[in-house]
Amino acid sequence: MKSFREEAGMTQEALAFEAEVDRTYISQLEHNKKSPTVDVLFRLCDAMGIKASELIARVEDN
C-alpha cells in the first residue's frame, strides 16, 4: 500500500482524507496490522488513481 501511495504522491493524511478513513488506519494497513474491506480497498484505489485489480496483482507478485 505504501508504495502505491507514494507513487501517487500522497501523504497518509491526504489518502485518508480522499478515501474517507482515519490516517491511523492507513498506517495500520501499511504495517500489515489491518486488512481493508472490499469497500475501503476500492475507495483507497480510487483516491490513488489505480485499479484495485492492479494493486492486488502487484501484491500477489510479491
N, CA, C and O atoms as a MOPAC input file, in Angstrom:
PM7 MOZYME 1SCF
protein

 N      0.82400 1    -1.18700 1     0.00000 1
 C      0.00000 1     0.00000 1     0.00000 1
 C      0.87000 1     1.25400 1     0.00000 1
 O      0.58600 1     2.21800 1    -0.71100 1
 N      1.93000 1     1.23200 1     0.80200 1
 C      2.75800 1     2.42200 1     0.92400 1
 C      3.37200 1     2.80700 1    -0.41700 1
 O      3.41600 1     3.98900 1    -0.76100 1
 N      3.84700 1     1.82400 1    -1.17800 1
 C      4.48200 1     2.15100 1    -2.46300 1
 C      3.47300 1     2.76700 1    -3.42600 1
 O      3.81600 1     3.68600 1    -4.16900 1
 N      2.24400 1     2.28000 1    -3.42400 1
 C      1.20900 1     2.85800 1    -4.27800 1
 C      0.90900 1     4.28900 1    -3.85600 1
 O      0.77000 1     5.17900 1    -4.69400 1
 N      0.81000 1     4.50000 1    -2.54000 1
 C      0.52600 1     5.83800 1    -2.02600 1
 C      1.63800 1     6.80000 1    -2.40800 1
 O      1.38300 1     7.92500 1    -2.83800 1
 N      2.87000 1     6.34600 1    -2.24900 1
 C      3.99800 1     7.20600 1    -2.58400 1
 C      4.06800 1     7.47200 1    -4.08500 1
 O      4.38200 1     8.58900 1    -4.49800 1
 N      3.78000 1     6.46000 1    -4.90800 1
 C      3.75000 1     6.66000 1    -6.35700 1
 C      2.68700 1     7.68300 1    -6.75700 1
 O      2.84600 1     8.41700 1    -7.73200 1
 N      1.59900 1     7.71500 1    -5.98200 1
 C      0.53200 1     8.68300 1    -6.24000 1
 C      0.89300 1    10.06200 1    -5.70200 1
 O      0.15800 1    11.02600 1    -5.91600 1
 N      2.02500 1    10.16000 1    -5.00200 1
 C      2.45800 1    11.44300 1    -4.45000 1
 C      1.58800 1    11.92600 1    -3.30800 1
 O      1.37700 1    13.12700 1    -3.14100 1
 N      1.08200 1    10.98700 1    -2.52400 1
 C      0.16500 1    11.33100 1    -1.43800 1
 C      0.77700 1    11.03200 1    -0.08300 1
 O      1.55700 1    10.09300 1     0.07400 1
 N      0.41100 1    11.84500 1     0.88400 1
 C      0.73800 1    11.54600 1     2.27700 1
 C     -0.33600 1    10.60800 1     2.81700 1
 O     -1.38700 1    10.43100 1     2.20000 1
 N     -0.06500 1    10.01500 1     3.96200 1
 C     -1.09300 1     9.19200 1     4.60500 1
 C     -2.33900 1    10.02300 1     4.87400 1
 O     -3.46300 1     9.55900 1     4.68300 1
 N     -2.13000 1    11.23700 1     5.31100 1
 C     -3.26100 1    12.10900 1     5.63700 1
 C     -4.10000 1    12.42900 1     4.40600 1
 O     -5.33000 1    12.41000 1     4.46900 1
 N     -3.43700 1    12.72400 1     3.28200 1
 C     -4.17200 1    13.04400 1     2.05500 1
 C     -4.96600 1    11.83800 1     1.56800 1
 O     -6.12000 1    11.97100 1     1.15900 1
 N     -4.34400 1    10.65800 1     1.61400 1
 C     -5.04600 1     9.44600 1     1.18900 1
 C     -6.22800 1     9.16900 1     2.10200 1
 O     -7.31900 1     8.84200 1     1.63500 1
 N     -6.01200 1     9.29800 1     3.39300 1
 C     -7.09500 1     9.06900 1     4.34700 1
 C     -8.25900 1    10.01100 1     4.09200 1
 O     -9.41800 1     9.59600 1     4.11900 1
 N     -7.95300 1    11.27700 1     3.84400 1
 C     -8.99800 1    12.26900 1     3.58100 1
 C     -9.78600 1    11.89400 1     2.33200 1
 O    -11.01700 1    11.88900 1     2.34800 1
 N     -9.07700 1    11.58000 1     1.25400 1
 C     -9.74800 1    11.25700 1    -0.01900 1
 C    -10.57200 1     9.97200 1     0.07200 1
 O    -11.63500 1     9.87000 1    -0.54000 1
 N    -10.08000 1     8.99000 1     0.83700 1
 C    -10.78400 1     7.70800 1     0.95200 1
 C    -11.78000 1     7.68900 1     2.11400 1
 O    -12.48400 1     6.70200 1     2.32400 1
 N    -11.82700 1     8.79100 1     2.86100 1
 C    -12.74600 1     8.92800 1     3.99500 1
 C    -12.51500 1     7.87000 1     5.06800 1
 O    -13.44700 1     7.23500 1     5.56200 1
 N    -11.22400 1     7.70200 1     5.41400 1
 C    -10.84200 1     6.83400 1     6.52600 1
 C     -9.89200 1     7.61700 1     7.42300 1
 O     -9.43800 1     8.70100 1     7.05600 1
 N     -9.59500 1     7.07700 1     8.58400 1
 C     -8.68000 1     7.74300 1     9.50400 1
 C     -7.23300 1     7.52000 1     9.07300 1
 O     -6.90700 1     6.46700 1     8.52600 1
 N     -6.37400 1     8.49100 1     9.31000 1
 C     -4.97000 1     8.37300 1     8.92900 1
 C     -4.30500 1     7.20400 1     9.63300 1
 O     -3.45500 1     6.53300 1     9.04800 1
 N     -4.67900 1     6.95200 1    10.88100 1
 C     -4.07500 1     5.83800 1    11.61000 1
 C     -4.42000 1     4.50600 1    10.95600 1
 O     -3.64500 1     3.55300 1    11.04100 1
 N     -5.57100 1     4.43600 1    10.30900 1
 C     -5.97200 1     3.22200 1     9.59400 1
 C     -5.03600 1     2.98000 1     8.41000 1
 O     -4.66300 1     1.83900 1     8.13900 1
 N     -4.65600 1     4.04500 1     7.70800 1
 C     -3.70300 1     3.92500 1     6.59600 1
 C     -2.38500 1     3.37900 1     7.12300 1
 O     -1.78900 1     2.49200 1     6.51100 1
 N     -1.93100 1     3.90000 1     8.24700 1
 C     -0.69200 1     3.42400 1     8.86000 1
 C     -0.79200 1     1.94200 1     9.20500 1
 O      0.14800 1     1.18400 1     8.96500 1
 N     -1.90600 1     1.53300 1     9.75800 1
 C     -2.09800 1     0.12500 1    10.10900 1
 C     -2.09500 1    -0.76200 1     8.87000 1
 O     -1.56100 1    -1.87100 1     8.90900 1
 N     -2.67700 1    -0.29800 1     7.78200 1
 C     -2.65700 1    -1.05300 1     6.52900 1
 C     -1.22900 1    -1.19400 1     6.01700 1
 O     -0.81300 1    -2.27100 1     5.58900 1
 N     -0.48400 1    -0.09500 1     6.06600 1
 C      0.88300 1    -0.09800 1     5.55400 1
 C      1.82100 1    -0.96200 1     6.39100 1
 O      2.84300 1    -1.43000 1     5.89000 1
 N      1.48700 1    -1.17500 1     7.64900 1
 C      2.30700 1    -2.01700 1     8.52100 1
 C      1.70600 1    -3.41700 1     8.69600 1
 O      2.08300 1    -4.15400 1     9.60700 1
 N      0.77000 1    -3.77100 1     7.81400 1
 C      0.13400 1    -5.09900 1     7.80800 1
 C     -0.50400 1    -5.47600 1     9.14700 1
 O     -0.49500 1    -6.63900 1     9.55000 1
 N     -1.04700 1    -4.48400 1     9.81400 1
 C     -1.75200 1    -4.73400 1    11.06800 1
 C     -3.25800 1    -4.84700 1    10.84500 1
 O     -3.98800 1    -5.35700 1    11.69500 1
 N     -3.70500 1    -4.36900 1     9.70400 1
 C     -5.12200 1    -4.43800 1     9.32300 1
 C     -5.20500 1    -4.82000 1     7.85700 1
 O     -4.25000 1    -4.65000 1     7.09900 1
 N     -6.36500 1    -5.34100 1     7.47000 1
 C     -6.66700 1    -5.60600 1     6.06400 1
 C     -7.92200 1    -4.82000 1     5.71800 1
 O     -8.87200 1    -4.79800 1     6.50000 1
 N     -7.93800 1    -4.17000 1     4.55100 1
 C     -9.10900 1    -3.36200 1     4.20500 1
 C    -10.28500 1    -4.22200 1     3.76500 1
 O    -10.10600 1    -5.31500 1     3.22700 1
 N    -11.47400 1    -3.72100 1     3.99900 1
 C    -12.65400 1    -4.35300 1     3.42500 1
 C    -12.63400 1    -4.07300 1     1.92100 1
 O    -11.86300 1    -3.23200 1     1.45600 1
 N    -13.45700 1    -4.75700 1     1.17900 1
 C    -13.52200 1    -4.53300 1    -0.26900 1
 C    -13.93400 1    -3.09200 1    -0.54900 1
 O    -13.38200 1    -2.45000 1    -1.44300 1
 N    -14.88800 1    -2.58800 1     0.20100 1
 C    -15.34200 1    -1.20900 1     0.01900 1
 C    -14.19600 1    -0.22600 1     0.22800 1
 O    -13.99000 1     0.67000 1    -0.59100 1
 N    -13.45900 1    -0.38600 1     1.30700 1
 C    -12.34400 1     0.51600 1     1.59100 1
 C    -11.24000 1     0.34900 1     0.55400 1
 O    -10.62700 1     1.33500 1     0.14600 1
 N    -10.97900 1    -0.87600 1     0.12500 1
 C     -9.97500 1    -1.10400 1    -0.91300 1
 C    -10.29900 1    -0.29800 1    -2.16100 1
 O     -9.41700 1     0.35300 1    -2.72100 1
 N    -11.54200 1    -0.33200 1    -2.60400 1
 C    -11.94300 1     0.43100 1    -3.78500 1
 C    -11.82700 1     1.93500 1    -3.55400 1
 O    -11.42000 1     2.66900 1    -4.45500 1
 N    -12.18000 1     2.39800 1    -2.36000 1
 C    -12.05800 1     3.83000 1    -2.06900 1
 C    -10.60000 1     4.26800 1    -2.06300 1
 O    -10.27000 1     5.33800 1    -2.57300 1
 N     -9.72700 1     3.44700 1    -1.48900 1
 C     -8.29800 1     3.76300 1    -1.48300 1
 C     -7.74400 1     3.80200 1    -2.90100 1
 O     -7.00000 1     4.71500 1    -3.26000 1
 N     -8.10600 1     2.81800 1    -3.69500 1
 C     -7.61700 1     2.76300 1    -5.07300 1
 C     -8.13800 1     3.94200 1    -5.88000 1
 O     -7.38900 1     4.53900 1    -6.65300 1
 N     -9.39000 1     4.28200 1    -5.71600 1
 C     -9.94400 1     5.45100 1    -6.41400 1
 C     -9.16500 1     6.70700 1    -6.02600 1
 O     -8.84000 1     7.53000 1    -6.88200 1
 N     -8.87100 1     6.84800 1    -4.75300 1
 C     -8.15000 1     8.02600 1    -4.27000 1
 C     -6.74000 1     8.10000 1    -4.86000 1
 O     -6.22500 1     9.18800 1    -5.12100 1
 N     -6.11600 1     6.92500 1    -5.06900 1
 C     -4.75900 1     6.89100 1    -5.61300 1
 C     -4.72500 1     6.84400 1    -7.13800 1
 O     -3.65900 1     6.93300 1    -7.74700 1
 N     -5.90800 1     6.70300 1    -7.75100 1
 C     -5.98700 1     6.68300 1    -9.20500 1
 C     -5.50000 1     5.39000 1    -9.83500 1
 O     -4.94700 1     5.39500 1   -10.93500 1
 N     -5.70900 1     4.27500 1    -9.13000 1
 C     -5.32400 1     2.97300 1    -9.67700 1
 C     -6.50300 1     2.01300 1    -9.58700 1
 O     -7.46200 1     2.25300 1    -8.85400 1
 N     -6.42000 1     0.93100 1   -10.33700 1
 C     -7.44600 1    -0.10700 1   -10.27700 1
 C     -7.12200 1    -1.05600 1    -9.12900 1
 O     -5.95900 1    -1.36000 1    -8.86200 1
 N     -8.16900 1    -1.51400 1    -8.45900 1
 C     -7.97300 1    -2.47500 1    -7.37200 1
 C     -7.28800 1    -3.73400 1    -7.90400 1
 O     -6.46500 1    -4.33100 1    -7.21000 1
 N     -7.61800 1    -4.13400 1    -9.10700 1
 C     -7.00100 1    -5.32600 1    -9.68600 1
 C     -5.49700 1    -5.14700 1    -9.86900 1
 O     -4.73900 1    -6.10700 1    -9.72700 1
 N     -5.05700 1    -3.93000 1   -10.18300 1
 C     -3.63300 1    -3.64900 1   -10.31200 1
 C     -2.92900 1    -3.78600 1    -8.96200 1
 O     -1.85700 1    -4.38600 1    -8.87500 1
 N     -3.52400 1    -3.23700 1    -7.92400 1
 C     -2.93500 1    -3.33500 1    -6.60600 1
 C     -2.85200 1    -4.79800 1    -6.17900 1
 O     -1.81900 1    -5.24100 1    -5.67600 1
 N     -3.92200 1    -5.54200 1    -6.37500 1
 C     -3.95500 1    -6.95200 1    -5.97600 1
 C     -2.91900 1    -7.75500 1    -6.76000 1
 O     -2.22700 1    -8.59900 1    -6.19100 1
 N     -2.81100 1    -7.49700 1    -8.05900 1
 C     -1.84700 1    -8.23500 1    -8.88100 1
 C     -0.42100 1    -7.98600 1    -8.40300 1
 O      0.38400 1    -8.91600 1    -8.35100 1
 N     -0.10400 1    -6.75900 1    -8.05800 1
 C      1.25300 1    -6.46600 1    -7.58800 1
 C      1.52800 1    -7.06900 1    -6.23300 1
 O      2.65400 1    -7.48300 1    -5.95800 1
 N      0.51900 1    -7.12900 1    -5.37800 1
 C      0.68200 1    -7.76200 1    -4.07200 1
 C      0.88500 1    -9.26900 1    -4.26100 1
 O      1.70600 1    -9.87400 1    -3.57200 1
 N      0.14900 1    -9.86700 1    -5.18000 1
 C      0.29000 1   -11.29800 1    -5.44000 1
 C      1.67100 1   -11.63700 1    -5.97800 1
 O      2.21000 1   -12.70100 1    -5.67300 1
 N      2.25100 1   -10.74100 1    -6.77800 1
 C      3.56600 1   -10.97200 1    -7.38000 1
 C      4.69100 1   -10.90400 1    -6.35200 1
 O      5.77500 1   -11.44100 1    -6.57900 1
 N      4.43600 1   -10.24600 1    -5.22300 1
 C      5.48000 1   -10.10800 1    -4.19800 1
 C      5.46700 1   -11.25300 1    -3.28700 1
 O      6.27400 1   -11.31300 1    -2.36000 1

